[in-house]
Amino acid sequence: MLPGKIQDPVIVRNLDHPEVQASRYRAHGGGVAHMVLDPRHLQTLMFLAHAAVPPGERLSGHRDPMEEIYIIQTGQGLMQVGSDRLEVRAGDAIHIPLGEFHELTNTGPGELTILVVAGLIPKQ
């Protein structure tokens, strides 16, 4: 703890937490996602999300105004970042630079789950 700073209570979120369940949304056409932590909880990050992609589905290609990290929790897939395409599996962390095109396809027989860590949108 920094000198003079009042320690905030520790925030713990589980996928079953009511606030996390209430944040359920369709992620880029092919997955179901939940916001685990967002700007209400974070100071130097935009969000932490969890997404699940069924077999044969994908998070459609897109660009975001922030830097991201995809962390593969379960399953396997094909990840495209810019012009690079690579096979990914549980345990892999993929850095997505600010504004770079990216897409993730589930190529495995089971559900592909990921954590998405997003940095703050840079000030213009």
N, C-alpha and C positions, 0 to 999 in steps of 0.2 A: 504494500500500500504506500502511496506517495505521502510525504509529510503534509499534514494539514488537510488531507482529503478524507471525507467521510466515506467509509466503505458501504457501497450499495449491497443489498441482499443478493446472494447468488441466484441466478435464474436457471432453472432446470426445465427443459421442455422434452416431452416424449411424444411420439407420433399419436398416442392416445389422449394427449392433453386436450381439453375442450377447445382452447384457442387455436391449437394446431388443426384439429378436426374441422373447425369452422372456416379455416382458410383454404379448404380444398378447391382446386381449380384445374381446368384442362390446360396442359402445358404443351404449347407449340404443336397442337394437333394430334399427338400420339401418346401422351402420357397423362397420368394423374399426379398432381403435385400438391404439396402442403408447405406453407411458410412455417418454418420451425422457429426462427428468430428474425426480426425485422427492425426497422429504425427505432421502434419504441424501446428495443432492448439493447441495440448496438450503438457504438460511438464512431468506430472507424471502418465499419463494413456496412454494405447495403442490406444484405440478407443472407440467411442460411435456409435453403429449401431442400426438401426430399421429393424425389420423383420416381415413379414406377412406370416402366414401359413394357407392355405385353409383348410376347414373341411375335416377330414379324412387323411390329410397329416402330415408329421413330419419332423423335423430337425433330420436327421439320427444320430445315436450314434457316438460319436467321442471324442477325447481328444485334449486339446489345451495346448500349452506351457506357458500359463499365467492363472492367477486367473480371474474369470469372475463373473458377477452378471447378471442374467436374471430378468427383471422386466416385469411382465405381465400387459399389458395395457388394452387389450380387449379379451374377450373369455375365454375359459377354456381348460385345457389339462391335460395330464399325463406326469409328469417330472420324469426322472430317473437320479440320481446322484450317481455314484458308484453302490452299491447294493440296495440303497433306491429308492422306487417308491412312488410318492405322487401326489394327485390331486392338481392342481393349478388353480387359477382364477385371474381375473382382480384385481390389487392391491397387488398381491403377489410379493415378491422379493426373488429369490433363489440364494444362494451363491454356486459357483462351485469352489472348491479348485484347485489349480494349477495341471494340468495333470490328473484330475479325469475324468473318462468316464461320458458322459452325453448325454441325448436324450430328445426331447420334441415332443409329439404327440398331435395334436389338436383333442380333443374328443367332441367338441361342434358343434352346428349347424351352427355357423358363423365363420368368420375369426378370428384367434388368432393372436394378434399383441404383439410384445415384443420390449423392449429396451435391448441392450446388452452393458454392461460396461466392458471393459477389462483392466486389469492392465498391466504394462510393463512386457516383457519377462525377467525373472531374468538373470543376467550375470552369466556365468558358471565359 
